[in-house]
Amino acid sequence: MQLRLHEAPRPSPTYQEEAWLLERGHTVVAGLDEVGRGPLAGPVVAGAVVLPQRPEGEWLREVRDSKQMTRLQRERVFASLQSEAVSFDTGACSPLEVDDIGIVAATRLAMERALDGLGMRPDFLLLDAFPLPGVRIPQKPIIHGDALCLSIAAASVVAKVTRDRFMEEQDERHPGYGFARHKGYATREHLRNLRRLGPSPIHRYSFAPLRLTGLTR
């Protein structure tokens, strides 16, 4: 008899961090997260979300770390955030910026751009383990924050949906690479097509294996 090991169900992210901050006088708490640090192509995209002080609705049941959600779930949550969030926005850094300043600096810049787009200044930030030392706002980086904290999970959904849509558009502009399927990550298909076609304008030349070829823009 073959034993099957079942993973324990993943807990839903909670509003505990936000509630604790609101009880202590903070009024605008923003969650931030990013997607796209690892791909060989495409931008790094950050999301920033300010949820209402007492979020409610069936849509909350679907919110998870965006990587643990189906595309349909992410699209439904994204649509709900458009009507339920106090504010949300995204920021991005292009592949050229990633090559120029490095992925860490580009990720922080994308997050700062997402914050700038909120139309309000948060008085506290909750981040997925990635602090913003250049932003003078009190903040708390949380390990696995996108799985534990509702605002961060919501930000991860906003960033993921936005980036996926962009990469699907790029699949039409730069056919042959399969961007709509792998979103720029280093899958076998992507590497095979990259060898066949060479890099596109949205590839990151500073990332291996492109860096190892010695190619420059």
Secondary structure, DSSP 8 states (H G I E B T S, - for coil): -------------BSHHHHHHHHTT---EEEEEEE-SS-SBS-EEEEEEE--SS--SGGGGG---GGGS-HHHHHHHHHHHHHHSSEEEEEEE-HHHHHHH-HHHHHHHHHHHHHHTTSS--SEEEESS---TTS-S-EEE-TTHHHHBHHHHHHHHHHHHHHHHHHHHHHHHSTTS-HHHHTT---HHHHHHHHHH---TTB-TTSTTHHHHT---
